[in-house]
């Protein structure tokens, strides 16, 4: 059973949600991302003292701090995921508790128009609950994908900033950069400029599902490993998100091509229910965790005095050479 199964249904939902944010699946890969005041204080201290991204981030505190390049998965994805799950739980609970509101309004001797309005709200709430809250789950799915995408982009910016040798991988030899534009930026903004160019050069936005991430990760030897079901759920999430945002939730030819298992026809409404939403959250979380694990392993190819020399060959070949 998924840890998300009861994340917003029942009196224990808030506790289950908070506990899940510290479950092994994500915590192991993200250095036990604790929401502690000590961590917040250290972040503020680092900013004030202009500590570099490669400085030691260990602390005598009992909490374990997240590495510089992986912080976006904590500060953007993990935090946003918590907000989204809370919103879904609170909204769903509120709609389910609407039954009897009209009777209470009447007993309180409110004007007839208020009672009638409450009756209409009861009907609307009951219909939405009976349909499995499709609008709420659709909106939440769009937000989950957006959080993963934003965290990934910031991770890549920090990866290039933290590991200068990573900018020398052979796959980037033909990437054209306008020097004057590049030099007009400072620090991470330079890397953000490069990431934008790489996304365009590699046509990342046109690749389905996790493919838009993996075409940018592959040159660094970063290969997230998830199950086939999770990979399919990610592809479905990305495709469904595009239809919700750009087609008002109406199935088009591309969705049918990318997700034939949905068994939809062109023009059918795309309905996201509870089960689908939970699959999307689980797949996005597992992918983020696996990305972190794979990036930790790949980072060794870009550290130390020999890192620049190793980048004349792909990270895979460099790894094979080390094993000889």
C-alpha positions as CSV (number, residue, x, y, z in Angstrom):
1,X,0.0,0.0,0.0
2,X,1.3,3.5,-0.9
3,X,2.3,5.7,2.0
4,X,0.1,8.3,0.3
5,X,-3.1,6.2,0.5
6,X,-4.6,8.0,3.5
7,X,-2.7,11.3,3.2
8,X,-5.8,13.4,3.2
9,X,-8.6,11.2,4.3
10,X,-9.3,10.8,7.9
11,X,-8.5,12.4,11.2
12,X,-4.9,11.1,11.2
13,X,-4.2,12.6,7.7
14,X,-2.0,15.5,8.8
15,X,0.2,13.3,10.9
16,X,0.6,10.8,8.1
17,X,1.5,13.5,5.7
18,X,4.1,15.0,8.0
19,X,5.5,11.5,8.7
20,X,5.7,10.7,5.0
21,X,8.0,13.7,4.4
22,X,10.6,11.9,6.5
23,X,10.1,8.4,5.2
24,X,13.1,6.3,4.0
25,X,12.3,6.7,0.3
26,X,13.1,10.4,0.1
27,X,15.0,10.9,3.4
28,X,17.8,8.4,2.5
29,X,18.4,10.1,-0.8
30,X,18.1,13.6,0.4
31,X,20.2,13.4,3.6
32,X,17.2,13.3,5.9
33,X,15.7,16.7,4.9
34,X,14.6,18.0,8.3
35,X,12.6,21.2,8.6
36,X,14.6,22.5,11.5
37,X,15.2,26.0,12.8
38,X,18.9,25.2,12.9
39,X,18.9,24.6,9.2
40,X,17.1,27.8,8.5
41,X,19.5,29.7,10.7
42,X,22.5,28.2,8.9
43,X,21.0,29.1,5.5
44,X,20.7,32.7,6.7
45,X,24.2,32.7,8.1
46,X,25.7,31.3,4.9
47,X,24.0,34.0,2.9
48,X,25.3,36.8,5.2
49,X,28.8,35.5,5.2
50,X,28.9,34.7,1.4
51,X,30.0,31.1,2.1
52,X,30.9,29.3,-1.2
53,X,28.9,26.4,-2.5
54,X,31.7,23.9,-2.0
55,X,32.5,24.8,1.7
56,X,31.9,22.2,4.3
57,X,28.2,22.2,5.2
58,X,28.4,19.8,8.1
59,X,27.1,20.9,11.5
60,X,27.4,19.8,15.1
61,X,23.6,20.0,15.2
62,X,21.6,16.7,15.3
63,X,20.0,17.6,12.0
64,X,21.7,16.6,8.7
65,X,22.1,19.4,6.2
66,X,21.4,19.0,2.6
67,X,24.2,19.4,0.1
68,X,24.3,22.7,-1.8
69,X,23.3,21.2,-5.2
70,X,20.4,19.2,-3.8
71,X,18.8,21.9,-1.8
72,X,16.3,22.7,-4.5
73,X,14.7,19.3,-4.0
74,X,14.2,20.2,-0.3
75,X,13.4,23.9,-0.6
76,X,11.2,23.7,-3.7
77,X,10.0,20.2,-4.4
78,X,9.6,18.7,-0.9
79,X,8.2,21.9,0.6
80,X,5.8,22.4,-2.3
81,X,4.7,18.8,-2.2
82,X,3.8,19.2,1.5
83,X,1.8,22.3,0.7
84,X,0.0,20.6,-2.2
85,X,-0.9,17.5,-0.1
86,X,-2.2,19.7,2.7
87,X,-4.3,21.7,0.3
88,X,-5.8,18.5,-1.2
89,X,-6.5,17.1,2.2
90,X,-8.1,20.3,3.7
91,X,-10.2,21.0,0.6
92,X,-11.4,17.4,0.3
93,X,-12.3,17.3,4.0
94,X,-14.1,20.6,3.8
95,X,-16.2,19.4,0.8
96,X,-17.1,16.1,2.6
97,X,-18.2,18.0,5.7
98,X,-20.7,20.2,3.7
99,X,-23.5,17.8,4.3
100,X,-25.9,19.3,6.9
101,X,-24.7,22.9,6.4
102,X,-28.1,24.0,5.0
103,X,-30.0,22.5,7.9
104,X,-27.7,24.3,10.4
105,X,-28.2,27.6,8.5
106,X,-31.9,27.1,8.7
107,X,-31.9,26.3,12.4
108,X,-29.8,29.4,13.1
109,X,-32.7,31.4,11.5
110,X,-30.7,32.8,8.7
111,X,-32.6,34.5,5.8
112,X,-34.2,32.1,3.3
113,X,-31.8,33.2,0.6
114,X,-28.8,32.1,2.7
115,X,-30.4,28.7,3.3
116,X,-31.0,28.3,-0.4
117,X,-27.5,29.2,-1.2
118,X,-26.2,26.7,1.3
119,X,-28.4,24.0,-0.2
120,X,-26.9,24.7,-3.6
121,X,-23.4,24.5,-2.1
122,X,-24.2,21.2,-0.5
123,X,-25.3,19.8,-3.9
124,X,-22.2,21.1,-5.7
125,X,-19.9,19.7,-2.9
126,X,-21.7,16.3,-3.0
127,X,-21.3,16.1,-6.8
128,X,-17.6,17.0,-6.7
129,X,-17.0,14.4,-4.0
130,X,-18.9,11.7,-5.8
131,X,-16.8,12.5,-8.9
132,X,-13.6,12.0,-6.9
133,X,-12.7,15.7,-6.8
134,X,-11.4,15.8,-10.4
135,X,-10.8,19.5,-10.6
136,X,-8.9,19.6,-7.3
137,X,-6.7,16.6,-8.3
138,X,-6.1,18.0,-11.7
139,X,-4.9,21.3,-10.3
140,X,-2.7,19.5,-7.7
141,X,-1.2,17.4,-10.5
142,X,-0.2,20.4,-12.4
143,X,1.5,21.9,-9.3
144,X,3.4,18.7,-8.5
145,X,4.9,18.5,-12.0
146,X,5.8,22.2,-11.8
147,X,7.5,21.7,-8.5
148,X,9.6,18.8,-9.9
149,X,10.5,20.8,-13.0
150,X,11.5,23.9,-11.0
151,X,13.6,21.8,-8.5
152,X,15.3,20.0,-11.3
153,X,16.3,23.2,-13.1
154,X,17.7,24.8,-10.0
155,X,19.6,21.5,-9.2
156,X,21.2,21.6,-12.7
157,X,22.2,25.2,-12.2
158,X,23.8,24.4,-8.9
159,X,25.4,21.3,-10.3
160,X,27.2,23.2,-13.0
161,X,28.2,25.9,-10.5
162,X,29.5,23.4,-7.9
163,X,31.4,21.3,-10.5
164,X,33.1,23.5,-13.1
165,X,34.6,20.4,-14.8
166,X,31.0,19.3,-15.6
167,X,30.8,22.1,-18.1
168,X,33.6,20.5,-20.2
169,X,31.9,17.2,-21.0
170,X,32.2,16.3,-24.8
171,X,28.5,16.5,-25.4
172,X,28.7,20.2,-25.0
173,X,31.4,20.8,-27.5
174,X,29.0,22.1,-30.2
175,X,26.8,24.2,-27.8
176,X,27.1,27.9,-28.8
177,X,27.2,30.6,-26.2
178,X,27.2,34.3,-26.7
179,X,30.2,35.5,-24.7
180,X,28.9,39.0,-24.1
181,X,25.5,37.7,-22.8
182,X,27.2,35.0,-20.7
183,X,29.6,37.6,-19.1
184,X,26.8,39.9,-18.3
185,X,25.7,37.5,-15.6
186,X,27.3,36.6,-12.2
187,X,27.6,33.4,-10.2
188,X,24.6,31.1,-10.5
189,X,22.9,33.3,-13.1
190,X,25.7,32.3,-15.5
191,X,24.8,28.7,-15.0
192,X,21.1,29.5,-15.4
193,X,21.9,31.1,-18.7
194,X,23.8,27.9,-19.8
195,X,20.9,25.6,-18.6
196,X,18.5,27.6,-20.8
197,X,20.8,27.2,-23.8
198,X,21.2,23.5,-23.1
199,X,17.4,23.0,-22.9
200,X,17.0,24.6,-26.3
201,X,19.9,22.8,-27.9
202,X,18.8,19.4,-26.7
203,X,15.1,20.2,-27.3
204,X,14.4,19.1,-23.7
205,X,10.9,20.5,-23.6
206,X,9.8,18.3,-26.6
207,X,10.8,15.1,-24.9
208,X,8.0,13.1,-23.1
209,X,7.9,12.6,-19.4
210,X,11.3,12.2,-17.6
211,X,13.0,12.3,-21.0
212,X,13.2,16.1,-20.7
213,X,15.3,15.7,-17.6
214,X,17.4,12.8,-18.7
215,X,18.7,14.3,-21.9
216,X,20.3,17.0,-19.6
217,X,21.5,14.5,-17.0
218,X,23.0,11.9,-19.3
219,X,26.2,13.9,-20.2
220,X,27.1,13.9,-16.5
221,X,26.5,10.2,-16.1
222,X,23.4,10.8,-13.9
223,X,20.8,8.1,-14.6
224,X,17.8,8.0,-12.1
225,X,16.5,4.5,-11.7
226,X,12.8,4.1,-11.1
227,X,10.4,1.2,-11.8
228,X,8.6,0.9,-15.1
229,X,5.3,1.8,-13.4
230,X,6.8,5.0,-11.9
231,X,8.3,5.9,-15.2
232,X,5.0,5.4,-16.9
233,X,3.3,7.5,-14.2
234,X,5.8,10.3,-14.9
235,X,5.1,10.2,-18.6
236,X,1.4,10.3,-17.9
237,X,1.7,13.1,-15.4
238,X,3.6,15.3,-17.9
239,X,1.2,14.5,-20.7
240,X,-1.9,15.1,-18.6
241,X,-0.4,18.3,-17.2
242,X,0.0,19.6,-20.8
243,X,-3.5,18.8,-21.7
244,X,-4.9,20.4,-18.5
245,X,-2.9,23.6,-19.0
246,X,-3.0,23.9,-22.8
247,X,-6.2,22.1,-23.8
248,X,-8.5,22.8,-20.9
249,X,-8.4,19.2,-19.9
250,X,-9.6,17.8,-23.3
251,X,-7.7,14.8,-24.7
252,X,-5.8,15.4,-28.0
253,X,-3.9,13.2,-30.4
254,X,-0.6,13.6,-28.6
255,X,-2.0,12.5,-25.3
256,X,-3.4,9.4,-27.0
257,X,0.0,8.7,-28.5
258,X,1.9,9.1,-25.3
259,X,-0.6,7.4,-23.0
260,X,-2.5,4.8,-24.9
261,X,-3.2,2.9,-21.7
262,X,-5.6,5.7,-20.7
263,X,-8.0,4.4,-23.4
264,X,-9.2,7.9,-24.2
265,X,-10.5,9.2,-27.5
266,X,-9.8,12.7,-29.0
267,X,-12.2,15.1,-27.3
268,X,-12.7,13.1,-24.2
269,X,-12.4,15.0,-20.9
270,X,-9.2,14.1,-19.0
271,X,-10.3,13.3,-15.4
272,X,-7.7,13.0,-12.6
273,X,-9.0,11.2,-9.6
274,X,-7.5,10.4,-6.2
275,X,-5.7,7.2,-7.3
276,X,-4.0,8.8,-10.3
277,X,-2.9,11.9,-8.3
278,X,-1.3,9.6,-5.6
279,X,0.5,7.7,-8.4
280,X,1.9,11.0,-9.8
281,X,3.1,12.2,-6.4
282,X,4.7,8.8,-5.6
283,X,6.5,8.7,-9.0
284,X,7.7,12.3,-8.8
285,X,9.1,11.7,-5.3
286,X,10.8,8.5,-6.2
287,X,12.3,10.1,-9.3
288,X,13.7,13.0,-7.3
289,X,15.2,10.6,-4.7
290,X,16.8,8.4,-7.4
291,X,18.2,11.5,-9.2
292,X,19.9,12.5,-5.9
293,X,21.4,9.1,-5.4
294,X,22.7,8.9,-8.9
295,X,24.1,12.4,-8.9
296,X,26.0,11.6,-5.7
297,X,27.7,8.7,-7.4
298,X,28.4,10.7,-10.6
299,X,29.9,13.7,-8.8
300,X,33.1,11.8,-8.1
301,X,34.0,12.1,-11.8
302,X,34.1,15.9,-11.5
303,X,36.0,16.3,-8.2
304,X,39.7,16.6,-7.6
305,X,42.7,17.7,-9.7
306,X,42.1,15.1,-12.4
307,X,38.5,16.1,-13.0
308,X,39.1,18.4,-15.9
309,X,41.2,15.7,-17.7
310,X,38.5,13.1,-17.2
311,X,36.0,15.1,-19.0
312,X,37.7,14.6,-22.3
313,X,35.8,11.3,-22.3
314,X,32.2,10.6,-21.2
315,X,31.6,9.9,-17.5
316,X,30.7,6.3,-18.4
317,X,34.1,5.7,-20.2
318,X,35.9,7.5,-17.4
319,X,34.3,5.1,-14.9
320,X,35.3,2.1,-17.0
321,X,38.9,3.4,-17.3
322,X,39.1,3.7,-13.5
323,X,38.1,0.0,-13.1
324,X,40.9,-1.2,-15.3
